[in-house]
Amino acid sequence: MSWRSEHIWIELIAGSRKISNFCWAFILFLGSLGFLLVGTSSYLGRNLISFFPSHPIIFFSQGIVMSFYGLAGLFISSYLWCTIFWNVGSGYDRFDRKEGVMCIFRWGFPGKNRRILRRFFIKDIQSIRIEVKESIYVRRVLYIDIRGRGAIPLTRIDDNLTPREIEQKATELAYFLRVPIEIF
């Protein structure tokens, strides 16, 4: 989603609150909870859940491993739920031709450096770069090349933009900033 006027362009960046992250966190939570309950049931010697029979599972080999996998899965699931709750990676890119400043803002993990804000002068922008890597998984990323700072990504690797979409986005941004486009 973006907003544009004659002198300002604001591009909103979606963070980790994506449907796929919700699905993976939920599936991982349920699966790891099942592993933990079966491991605990094998330790106690009785079924905690009727549709997960634990009597054929011996605790000192399989039950311990299942409990370990359950706990590890719960930790990973809680990490995913925390990144979704904090919306890590969300933010905006703001290009202001009137002031001659570009701002990149992202939310990070809680702590001293949760707010990530980088400012650059528009006159230091050398080009808009499109990087395409084709293998089993096609990766198309849009970068902005800043003098003395290198290339900074503007799109995420998992955005899955079509060639037409990334080309159109790069063309519009290059026209707005009045810089050339490079393709790698």
PyMOL commands that set and color helices and strands:
alter all, ss='L'
color gray80, all
select helices_A, chain A and resi 19-44+59-86+122-124+157-159+163-177
alter helices_A, ss='H'
color red, helices_A
select strands_A, chain A and resi 2-4+8-13+91-96+101-107+115-121+125-133+139-146+150-153+181-183
alter strands_A, ss='S'
color yellow, strands_A
deselect
rebuild
show_as cartoon
